């Protein structure tokens, strides 16, 4: 398979906003508009476009192993990802959590003192490895991934890190693995959800209805602001956008928990059982 370096497309509310504002700046430069309007749009673009580079610059840098994993993921031609002659699912480099979200997840591990982590949806393993770096030597990360190709891709990357041995990869549909873990009375201090959006509510309920989530454990959920779709008019929503809007409402209406949505990357929700 010929590999090429892909250019990441805007997939978060902020990156989409930056792209739209950049387009607006270009259009206004070719139009006869009041100088105040052009200046206001330019300032809005500068403010939006500067956030991610500045946050990246001022956040602790990623480890060599994480940088190598990110580079390998970016160089893979995911558009040609086939298995047994048939496309398994649409994969793209934007599914990678990335530097700032990875550093945030590491901070959550440190802050909670988690020793056992469950990741629902691993992709190439950036978030799994980031959290594993913050685990103590006797800590354990169980990472669920449905696609065998990306699971093997991730395991190869984990071998390049001294923290990779803390990660146990389970290749199967996440709900199947979760039920097996629950039946075995496994429990986790921190759970990170970043898998099939249509099953988010099922993951959530299974965690709360079983002993999978430790009594003082936390759930961290990715993509809860999915490209802005959950709060844009319903007519603009995709199936995934509708699934996330439903998940967010289920959590907001659930008296068993309290939660907060952080506008980090594509939205990250933190949930704790009351």
URUR-V122977 format. One record per residue. N is the residue number from 1. RES is the residue in one letter. SS is DSSP state (a for helix, b for strand, c for the rest). Layout:
N RES SS
N RES SS
//
This chain:
1 X c
2 X c
3 X c
4 X c
5 X c
6 X c
7 X c
8 X c
9 X c
10 X c
11 X c
12 X c
13 X a
14 X a
15 X a
16 X a
17 X a
18 X a
19 X a
20 X a
21 X a
22 X a
23 X a
24 X a
25 X a
26 X a
27 X a
28 X a
29 X a
30 X c
31 X c
32 X c
33 X c
34 X c
35 X a
36 X a
37 X a
38 X a
39 X a
40 X a
41 X a
42 X a
43 X a
44 X a
45 X a
46 X a
47 X a
48 X a
49 X a
50 X a
51 X a
52 X a
53 X a
54 X a
55 X a
56 X a
57 X a
58 X a
59 X c
60 X c
61 X c
62 X c
63 X c
64 X a
65 X a
66 X a
67 X a
68 X a
69 X a
70 X a
71 X a
72 X a
73 X a
74 X a
75 X a
76 X c
77 X c
78 X a
79 X a
80 X a
81 X c
82 X c
83 X b
84 X c
85 X c
86 X b
87 X c
88 X c
89 X c
90 X c
91 X c
92 X c
93 X a
94 X a
95 X a
96 X c
97 X c
98 X c
99 X a
100 X a
101 X a
102 X a
103 X a
104 X a
105 X a
106 X a
107 X a
108 X a
109 X a
110 X a
111 X a
112 X a
113 X c
114 X c
115 X c
116 X b
117 X b
118 X b
119 X b
120 X b
121 X c
122 X c
123 X c
124 X c
125 X c
126 X a
127 X a
128 X a
129 X a
130 X a
131 X a
132 X a
133 X a
134 X a
135 X c
136 X c
137 X c
138 X c
139 X c
140 X b
141 X b
142 X b
143 X b
144 X b
145 X b
146 X c
147 X c
148 X a
149 X a
150 X a
151 X a
152 X a
153 X a
154 X a
155 X a
156 X a
157 X a
158 X a
159 X c
160 X c
161 X c
162 X c
163 X c
164 X a
165 X a
166 X a
167 X b
168 X b
169 X b
170 X b
171 X b
172 X c
173 X c
174 X a
175 X a
176 X a
177 X a
178 X a
179 X a
180 X a
181 X a
182 X a
183 X a
184 X c
185 X c
186 X c
187 X c
188 X b
189 X b
190 X b
191 X b
192 X b
193 X b
194 X c
195 X c
196 X c
197 X a
198 X a
199 X a
200 X a
201 X a
202 X a
203 X a
204 X a
205 X a
206 X a
207 X a
208 X a
209 X a
210 X c
211 X c
212 X c
213 X b
214 X b
215 X b
216 X b
217 X b
218 X b
219 X b
220 X b
221 X b
222 X b
223 X c
224 X c
225 X c
226 X a
227 X a
228 X a
229 X a
230 X a
231 X a
232 X c
233 X c
234 X a
235 X a
236 X a
237 X c
238 X c
239 X a
240 X a
241 X a
242 X a
243 X a
244 X a
245 X a
246 X a
247 X a
248 X a
249 X a
250 X a
251 X a
252 X a
253 X a
254 X c
255 X c
256 X c
257 X b
258 X b
259 X b
260 X b
261 X b
262 X b
263 X c
264 X c
265 X c
266 X c
267 X c
268 X b
269 X b
270 X b
271 X b
272 X b
273 X b
274 X c
//
